[in-house]
Amino acid sequence: MPRVAIVTGASRGIGRAIATGLAEDGFEVALVARNRADLDAAASDLARGSGVSHSVNVLDLADTAAIGPAMDGILTRHGRVDVLVNNAGAYTPGGLDLPAAELETMLKVNLVAPFLFMQAALPPMKAQGSGHVINIASRAGKVGFAGDGAYVASKFGLVGLSESVYREFSEAGVAVTSICPGWTNTRLAFGSPLAPDEIIQPADILETIRWLLRLTPAVRIREVMLECRRSIV
Ligand SMILES: NC(=O)c1ccc[n+]([C@@H]2O[C@H](COP(=O)([O-])OP(=O)(O)OC[C@H]3O[C@@H](n4cnc5c(N)ncnc54)[C@H](OP(=O)(O)O)[C@@H]3O)[C@@H](O)[C@H]2O)c1
């Protein structure tokens, strides 16, 4: 039976690189995002030549009531979960000027959704005595930035949640790691003051995950921070 990975935000950017790499490494992947056409394109790339059956799961993470039923469907369809990558994220620049509704949407996508995915994935991982949850937070989950308080709040929240779940489930055999990258070369990095080739690449995050998954089960890595060489703040 192949190992199963659930990757949110798998349709483009960092999530697509992670889903592609994990499929290359033999995982059956459940891809989650909103845009069906992008997901279908990603899934057919993953499946090419492999014979493995990945799944496309169209879901808006801001619709938090839909996440539990969607996870039930994914777990039934794939039969198990070995790796959960909470990667999907929303970024709207803004601090106290931001309408509260925009903050609420970011909190749902960046914090409540990972909470609900973990709520569904941790019991089967605990029952099988193994599993790895990877939460893609941000450098903005460790450092505050003027004018970006809403996004920063959502990512600080995710880092704190991740650390708490890490401590709660470690001895049950489940590893939990938050990855905190600086600017990474995707559509979301539209505000970067650095050129695309001066910042982190999605492949760097995939390689970080591959390294985490290769470690022996006695080891835990709570948090990994990736910074750009020319980091300016
Ligand atoms: N790029 C950076 O500089 C950077 C730095 C640090 C951390 N991060 C974090 O890395 C993660 C991935 O970001 P990225 O750079 O790869 O961004 P991206 O290229 O914009 O990709 C975001 C992914 O998340 C999905 N997504 C967004 N909102 C969603 C929603 N409401 N429901 C379901 N899926 C949703 C998107 O698919 P659909 O649009 O089809 O839903 C897409 O697959 C995010 O958590 C982000 O905060 C990024």
The ligand as an SDF file (V2000), in Angstrom:
LIG
                    3D

 48 52  0  0  0  0  0  0  0  0999 V2000
    5.6650   32.9900   -1.4390 N   0  0  0  0  0  0  0  0  0  0  0  0
    6.1800   33.4940   -0.3060 C   0  0  0  0  0  0  0  0  0  0  0  0
    6.9490   34.4770   -0.2990 O   0  0  0  0  0  0  0  0  0  0  0  0
    5.8590   32.8180    1.0060 C   0  0  0  0  0  0  0  0  0  0  0  0
    6.7000   33.0650    2.1060 C   0  0  0  0  0  0  0  0  0  0  0  0
    6.4270   32.4620    3.3160 C   0  0  0  0  0  0  0  0  0  0  0  0
    5.3350   31.6240    3.4420 C   0  0  0  0  0  0  0  0  0  0  0  0
    4.5320   31.4000    2.3750 N   0  0  0  0  0  0  0  0  0  0  0  0
    3.3870   30.5100    2.5700 C   0  0  0  0  0  0  0  0  0  0  0  0
    3.5160   29.4120    1.6960 O   0  0  0  0  0  0  0  0  0  0  0  0
    2.2250   28.8730    1.4300 C   0  0  0  0  0  0  0  0  0  0  0  0
    2.0560   28.6630   -0.0810 C   0  0  0  0  0  0  0  0  0  0  0  0
    2.0980   29.9260   -0.7130 O   0  0  0  0  0  0  0  0  0  0  0  0
    2.6130   30.1530   -2.2070 P   0  0  0  0  0  0  0  0  0  0  0  0
    3.7150   31.1350   -2.1180 O   0  0  0  0  0  0  0  0  0  0  0  0
    2.8400   28.8560   -2.9120 O   0  0  0  0  0  0  0  0  0  0  0  0
    1.3370   30.9200   -2.7920 O   0  0  0  0  0  0  0  0  0  0  0  0
    0.4960   30.7410   -4.1410 P   0  0  0  0  0  0  0  0  0  0  0  0
    1.3970   30.5220   -5.3010 O   0  0  0  0  0  0  0  0  0  0  0  0
   -0.4320   31.9060   -4.1470 O   0  0  0  0  0  0  0  0  0  0  0  0
   -0.3090   29.3950   -3.8900 O   0  0  0  0  0  0  0  0  0  0  0  0
   -1.2930   29.3350   -2.8840 C   0  0  0  0  0  0  0  0  0  0  0  0
   -1.9930   27.9930   -2.9540 C   0  0  0  0  0  0  0  0  0  0  0  0
   -2.9950   27.9610   -1.9350 O   0  0  0  0  0  0  0  0  0  0  0  0
   -4.2830   27.7430   -2.5300 C   0  0  0  0  0  0  0  0  0  0  0  0
   -5.2830   28.5190   -1.8120 N   0  0  0  0  0  0  0  0  0  0  0  0
   -5.2640   29.8460   -1.5550 C   0  0  0  0  0  0  0  0  0  0  0  0
   -6.3920   30.2060   -0.9090 N   0  0  0  0  0  0  0  0  0  0  0  0
   -7.1210   29.0710   -0.7500 C   0  0  0  0  0  0  0  0  0  0  0  0
   -8.3960   28.7860   -0.1850 C   0  0  0  0  0  0  0  0  0  0  0  0
   -9.1670   29.7540    0.3410 N   0  0  0  0  0  0  0  0  0  0  0  0
   -8.8460   27.5150   -0.2070 N   0  0  0  0  0  0  0  0  0  0  0  0
   -8.0890   26.5250   -0.7680 C   0  0  0  0  0  0  0  0  0  0  0  0
   -6.8810   26.7290   -1.3130 N   0  0  0  0  0  0  0  0  0  0  0  0
   -6.4170   27.9960   -1.3130 C   0  0  0  0  0  0  0  0  0  0  0  0
   -4.1260   28.2090   -3.9910 C   0  0  0  0  0  0  0  0  0  0  0  0
   -5.0290   27.5480   -4.8750 O   0  0  0  0  0  0  0  0  0  0  0  0
   -6.4490   28.1530   -5.3560 P   0  0  0  0  0  0  0  0  0  0  0  0
   -6.2330   29.6130   -5.6420 O   0  0  0  0  0  0  0  0  0  0  0  0
   -6.8460   27.3300   -6.5250 O   0  0  0  0  0  0  0  0  0  0  0  0
   -7.3550   27.9080   -4.2030 O   0  0  0  0  0  0  0  0  0  0  0  0
   -2.6980   27.7640   -4.2910 C   0  0  0  0  0  0  0  0  0  0  0  0
   -2.6680   26.3990   -4.6200 O   0  0  0  0  0  0  0  0  0  0  0  0
    1.2230   29.8660    2.0410 C   0  0  0  0  0  0  0  0  0  0  0  0
    0.7800   29.3820    3.2840 O   0  0  0  0  0  0  0  0  0  0  0  0
    2.0490   31.1220    2.2340 C   0  0  0  0  0  0  0  0  0  0  0  0
    1.5510   31.9330    3.2760 O   0  0  0  0  0  0  0  0  0  0  0  0
    4.7780   31.9610    1.1520 C   0  0  0  0  0  0  0  0  0  0  0  0
  1  2  1  0
  2  3  2  0
  2  4  1  0
  4  5  1  0
  4 48  2  0
  5  6  2  0
  6  7  1  0
  7  8  2  0
  8  9  1  0
  8 48  1  0
  9 10  1  0
  9 46  1  0
 10 11  1  0
 11 12  1  0
 11 44  1  0
 12 13  1  0
 13 14  1  0
 14 15  2  0
 14 16  1  0
 14 17  1  0
 17 18  1  0
 18 19  2  0
 18 20  1  0
 18 21  1  0
 21 22  1  0
 22 23  1  0
 23 24  1  0
 23 42  1  0
 24 25  1  0
 25 26  1  0
 25 36  1  0
 26 27  1  0
 26 35  1  0
 27 28  2  0
 28 29  1  0
 29 30  1  0
 29 35  2  0
 30 31  1  0
 30 32  2  0
 32 33  1  0
 33 34  2  0
 34 35  1  0
 36 37  1  0
 36 42  1  0
 37 38  1  0
 38 39  2  0
 38 40  1  0
 38 41  1  0
 42 43  1  0
 44 45  1  0
 44 46  1  0
 46 47  1  0
M  CHG  2   8   1  16  -1
M  END
$$$$
